[in-house]
Amino acid sequence: MSQEEIFQKVKKIVSEQLGVEETEVKPEASFANDLGADSLDTVELVMALEEEFDIEIPDEAAEGIATVQAAVDYINGKVAV
């Protein structure tokens, strides 16, 4: 799966989970600051990403995923293995 394919899936999930337009979901967008996610939204988002990509994101790793690009990079590292 290419990084672009991952980004497109992440963008769709973020849009659905946070109730924002897909056009607002840019690589540099911060989940909290730009997209309005609170801590519960973040937990639900991580769970949705885990389910979609069939991976596990430990809490320590999830805390470091603050932007859309950080999520794409993390997932890319997991699915590329």
C-alpha positions in Angstrom: 0.0 0.0 0.0 1.4 3.4 -1.0 1.7 6.3 1.3 -0.8 8.2 -0.9 -3.3 5.3 -0.5 -2.8 5.4 3.3 -3.3 9.1 3.3 -6.6 8.8 1.4 -7.9 6.2 3.8 -6.7 8.2 6.8 -8.3 11.4 5.4 -11.7 9.6 5.0 -11.6 8.2 8.5 -10.6 11.5 10.1 -13.4 13.2 8.2 -15.9 10.7 9.3 -14.7 10.6 13.0 -14.3 14.3 13.5 -17.2 15.5 11.3 -15.0 17.7 9.1 -14.8 18.1 5.4 -12.2 15.9 3.7 -10.8 19.1 2.1 -9.8 20.3 5.7 -7.8 17.1 6.3 -4.4 18.1 5.1 -1.1 16.3 6.0 0.1 19.2 8.2 -3.3 19.5 10.0 -3.2 19.0 13.8 -6.0 16.8 15.1 -6.5 19.0 18.1 -5.6 22.5 16.9 -6.8 22.4 13.3 -9.5 19.7 13.3 -11.0 20.3 16.7 -10.4 16.8 18.2 -10.7 16.4 22.0 -9.1 13.5 23.9 -12.2 11.2 23.4 -12.1 12.0 19.6 -8.5 11.1 19.5 -9.1 7.7 21.2 -11.9 6.9 18.8 -9.8 8.0 15.9 -6.9 5.7 16.9 -9.4 2.8 17.3 -10.8 3.4 13.9 -7.3 3.5 12.3 -6.3 0.3 14.1 -9.4 -1.4 12.7 -9.1 -0.1 9.2 -5.4 -1.0 8.8 -5.4 -4.1 11.1 -2.6 -2.8 13.3 -2.2 -2.0 17.0 -1.2 1.5 18.0 0.2 1.5 21.6 -0.8 4.4 23.9 2.7 5.7 23.9 2.8 5.9 20.1 -0.7 7.3 19.9 0.3 10.2 22.1 3.0 11.2 19.6 0.6 11.2 16.7 -0.6 14.8 16.6 -1.0 15.4 12.9 -2.5 13.7 9.9 1.0 13.2 8.4 2.3 11.6 11.7 -0.6 9.1 11.5 0.2 8.3 7.9 3.9 7.9 8.6 3.2 5.6 11.6 0.7 3.5 9.7 3.1 3.3 6.7 5.8 2.0 9.0 3.5 -0.7 10.3 1.9 -1.9 7.1 5.1 -1.9 5.1 6.6 -4.5 7.4 
